[in-house]
């Protein structure tokens, strides 16, 4: 066996305590000697660390990313279905009635006949007959 024994001496304290000497065994570089001594070998593959990381990524995906994608898909569908006459709320918090719908924009009539052109992507929601967003 190719083992080394090192002696470590603890530092003396201010109270002048007696010195203690302890022996520490150092593992040899030969893996057969380590197995014979009952010392556990370090894990060779990274799969043990990869599995928990993949599990965390899966949890993160299903708890945060997937619901957000579903919400965005519903919002896009709602915007595609909007037609003239629908009452909407858009990004700035303004409300109005769609006077005209084009491919990428809406012409929205605000109060008093004021018309404004807005992008479809700025629509936040539709206001139903009861006056609630939904």
N, C-alpha and C positions, 0 to 999 in steps of 0.2 A: 504494500500500500504506500501511496505517495502522499501522506497527510502531513500537514505542518501544525505545530502547536505554537501559539503565540501567548505570551504572558503580558497582561496589561496591568499596569499599576495605576491605581486611582490617585488623584491629586490629593495632597495633604490639605486638610482644612485648617482654618485659623485657630481652632481649638487644639491643635497638635494631636489629632486622633492617630492611632497606629495605622500603618499602611496595610492595605489588603491586596493580595495578589490572586488573580483569577486566571484560569486557562480557557481559551477559546479555540475550538476546532475550526479549521479552515477547510472547505470542501476542495477536493482535488479536481483537476480538470478532466479526469477520466470518468465517463458516465457510469461505467460498471462499478467503480468504487462508491459512487454516490448511491446507487441502487442497493448495494450491499450494506451500506451504512443506514439505510432506511430513510434517507433524505429525499423529499419529493422533488422531482425534476420540474422546471418551469414549463408552462404550456407552450408547445411548439407552434400550433396554428392560431390564426387570428379569428377563427370562427366563433370561439367562445365570447369574444368581445363584439363580434359583428351581429350576433343574434339579438341581444338586448337593444342595440342601436336600431336595427330594423324594426323591432317591436315598437319602439318609441316613435319612429317615423310613421308607422301604420296608424298608431293611435292619434298622432298629430293630424294626419291626413283626414281620418274619418271624423274627428271632433271639430276641426277648424276649417280646413280647406273645402271639403265636400259640401257642407251646409252653405258656405258663402257662394260656391259655384251654383248651387241650386237656386239661391235667392236671386242671383244675377240673371240666371236663365228665365225665371218668372218675370223679372222686371223687363227684360228685353221683349218677352212675349206680350206683356201689357202695353208697352210702347208701340209695338207693331199693330196692335188691335185698335189703337186710338183713331178716331175719325172726327170730322168737323162736328161741333156742337158739344163735345165732351168738356167738362170743367176739370182743369188740372192745376197742380201745384208744381212749380219748377224750382230749380236749385237755389235761387235767391230768396225763396219763400213767397214769391209773388204768385197770385192765383189769377186765372183767366179762363176764357172759353176759346176753344180752338175754332178759328174762323176758316182756316184753310190748311190742309195737310199736303206737304210735298214729300219727296223721297227722303230728304235729310233734315228738313226743318218743318216747323209749324208756324203759322201766322196766328198769334194769340191776341184776342181782343181783351184788353183790360177794361177798367171802368171808364165811362164817358166816351167810348168809341176810339180810344187810343189803341193802336195796333202795334204789335212788336213781333219781330221774327226771332224765334229761338231754335236751337238745335234739339233734335229728338232726344239726344243723350242727356239733356239737362232736365228732363221731366222726372220728378220724384214720385208722383202718385196721381191718382184720379180721385176727385171729390164726388161722392155719390149724391143722390137726391136729398138725403138727410143732412148734408153738410159735413159729413165725416170723411176723412181720407181713407181710402180702402180699395 
